[in-house]
Amino acid sequence: MLHALFQLLGSHYANDDLGAVEGLLRSILATVPNDPTSMKFLGLVYYRTGRIDQAERLFDMAARRQRSCTSFEIQPHDDFLSRHGYSAMAACHLEATRPDRNTARTWYDLGLVLGDLGRREEATVAFLQANSARRQSPEVRIHATFPAGTPSYGASTAGPDDED
């Protein structure tokens, strides 16, 4: 089910149907509350629809949740993990990082937004996820640093769909 939802999410995002993307992400978050991956993608939608403050709050919440998920050793089939939703969050992350052109574009755009907001470390991770989602193709260019004058989200930038 998650696989289909994330494929649908990627298709809607590729078609710039942000209302549908927001609805899907809200559905995922209703099922898997506090999933950091879905929170980041919803933050991207908020940013792109002009709700910058809400986007920043979601990015902050996602970062806190991400830290709490990785602050201890995770053991397979750990009952604690299932009781607290970690296996569902891991499944969401797995689906959001499968090789797929649309998913790569979503991660890439997220990286641009996070970079615009000065969240360079998180942006780098998003660019790496974009590269991972598009690993069969060298089309994604990773920019690990953001020098002065780096184009903002709305500016023309090389992305996963651009040719060399």
C-alpha positions as CSV (number, residue, x, y, z in Angstrom):
1,M,0.0,0.0,0.0
2,L,2.8,2.5,0.9
3,H,4.5,1.7,-2.4
4,A,1.4,2.7,-4.3
5,L,0.9,5.8,-2.3
6,F,4.5,7.0,-2.8
7,Q,4.4,6.2,-6.5
8,L,1.1,8.2,-6.7
9,L,2.7,11.0,-4.7
10,G,5.7,11.2,-7.1
11,S,3.4,11.2,-10.1
12,H,1.3,14.1,-8.7
13,Y,4.4,16.0,-7.7
14,A,5.8,15.6,-11.3
15,N,2.5,17.0,-12.6
16,D,2.8,19.9,-10.1
17,D,-0.5,18.8,-8.5
18,L,0.5,20.0,-5.1
19,G,-3.1,19.8,-3.7
20,A,-3.1,16.1,-4.4
21,V,0.4,15.6,-3.0
22,E,-0.6,17.4,0.2
23,G,-3.7,15.2,0.5
24,L,-1.7,12.0,0.1
25,L,0.9,13.2,2.6
26,R,-1.7,14.1,5.2
27,S,-3.2,10.6,4.7
28,I,0.2,9.0,5.2
29,L,0.8,11.1,8.3
30,A,-2.6,10.1,9.7
31,T,-1.5,6.5,9.4
32,V,2.1,7.0,10.4
33,P,2.2,10.0,12.7
34,N,5.4,11.9,12.9
35,D,7.0,10.2,9.9
36,P,10.0,12.4,9.2
37,T,10.1,11.6,5.5
38,S,6.5,12.5,4.9
39,M,6.9,15.6,7.1
40,K,9.8,16.8,4.9
41,F,7.8,16.3,1.8
42,L,4.8,18.1,3.3
43,G,7.1,20.9,4.3
44,L,8.2,21.1,0.6
45,V,4.6,21.4,-0.5
46,Y,4.0,24.1,2.2
47,Y,7.1,26.0,1.0
48,R,6.1,25.8,-2.7
49,T,2.6,27.0,-1.8
50,G,3.8,30.0,0.1
51,R,3.4,28.7,3.7
52,I,7.0,29.2,4.7
53,D,6.4,29.4,8.4
54,Q,4.5,26.1,8.4
55,A,7.2,24.5,6.2
56,E,9.9,25.6,8.6
57,R,8.0,24.2,11.6
58,L,7.5,20.9,9.8
59,F,11.2,20.7,8.9
60,D,12.1,21.4,12.5
61,M,9.7,18.6,13.7
62,A,11.1,16.2,11.1
63,A,14.7,16.9,12.1
64,R,13.8,16.3,15.8
65,R,12.0,13.1,14.9
66,Q,14.8,12.0,12.7
67,R,17.4,12.5,15.5
68,S,15.2,10.5,18.0
69,C,14.9,7.7,15.5
70,T,18.6,7.4,15.0
71,S,19.8,8.0,18.6
72,F,19.8,4.3,19.6
73,E,20.7,1.0,18.0
74,I,17.8,-0.4,16.0
75,Q,17.4,-4.2,16.2
76,P,15.3,-6.0,13.6
77,H,11.8,-7.0,14.8
78,D,12.3,-5.1,18.1
79,D,8.9,-5.0,19.8
80,F,9.7,-1.4,21.1
81,L,10.1,-0.3,17.5
82,S,6.7,-1.6,16.4
83,R,4.9,-0.2,19.5
84,H,6.3,3.3,18.7
85,G,5.8,3.2,14.9
86,Y,9.5,2.9,13.9
87,S,8.9,0.0,11.5
88,A,6.2,2.0,9.7
89,M,8.5,5.1,9.5
90,A,11.3,2.9,8.1
91,A,8.8,1.5,5.5
92,C,7.9,5.1,4.5
93,H,11.6,6.0,4.1
94,L,12.2,2.9,2.1
95,E,9.4,3.7,-0.3
96,A,10.5,7.4,-0.6
97,T,14.0,6.4,-1.6
98,R,13.2,3.7,-4.2
99,P,14.8,4.4,-7.6
100,D,12.3,6.5,-9.4
101,R,12.6,9.7,-11.6
102,N,9.6,11.4,-9.8
103,T,10.9,10.6,-6.4
104,A,14.4,11.9,-7.4
105,R,12.8,15.2,-8.5
106,T,11.0,15.5,-5.2
107,W,14.1,14.9,-3.1
108,Y,16.1,17.3,-5.4
109,D,13.5,20.1,-4.9
110,L,13.5,19.4,-1.2
111,G,17.3,19.9,-1.2
112,L,16.9,23.3,-3.0
113,V,14.3,24.4,-0.5
114,L,16.3,23.3,2.5
115,G,19.3,25.1,1.0
116,D,17.2,28.3,0.6
117,L,16.3,28.1,4.3
118,G,19.9,27.7,5.3
119,R,19.6,24.1,6.3
120,R,22.7,23.0,4.4
121,E,23.3,19.7,6.2
122,E,19.7,18.6,5.6
123,A,19.8,19.9,2.0
124,T,22.9,17.8,1.4
125,V,21.1,14.7,2.7
126,A,18.1,15.5,0.4
127,F,20.5,15.8,-2.6
128,L,22.1,12.5,-1.7
129,Q,18.6,10.9,-1.5
130,A,17.8,12.4,-4.9
131,N,21.0,10.8,-6.2
132,S,20.1,7.5,-4.6
133,A,16.6,7.5,-6.1
134,R,18.1,8.2,-9.5
135,R,21.2,6.0,-9.0
136,Q,21.0,4.4,-12.5
137,S,21.5,7.8,-14.1
138,P,24.2,10.4,-13.7
139,E,21.6,13.2,-14.4
140,V,21.4,14.4,-10.8
141,R,24.2,16.8,-10.0
142,I,25.0,17.0,-6.3
143,H,26.0,20.3,-4.8
144,A,27.4,19.6,-1.4
145,T,28.1,23.2,-0.7
146,F,26.1,26.3,-1.2
147,P,28.4,29.2,-2.2
148,A,27.1,32.8,-2.2
149,G,24.9,33.3,-5.1
150,T,23.6,29.8,-5.3
151,P,20.3,30.0,-7.2
152,S,17.2,29.8,-5.0
153,Y,14.4,27.3,-5.5
154,G,12.6,29.3,-8.1
155,A,15.7,30.0,-10.2
156,S,16.9,28.0,-13.1
157,T,18.9,25.1,-11.8
158,A,20.2,21.8,-13.2
159,G,18.1,19.0,-11.9
160,P,17.6,15.3,-12.3
161,D,15.7,15.7,-15.6
162,D,18.4,18.0,-17.3
163,E,20.8,16.7,-19.9
164,D,24.5,17.5,-20.0
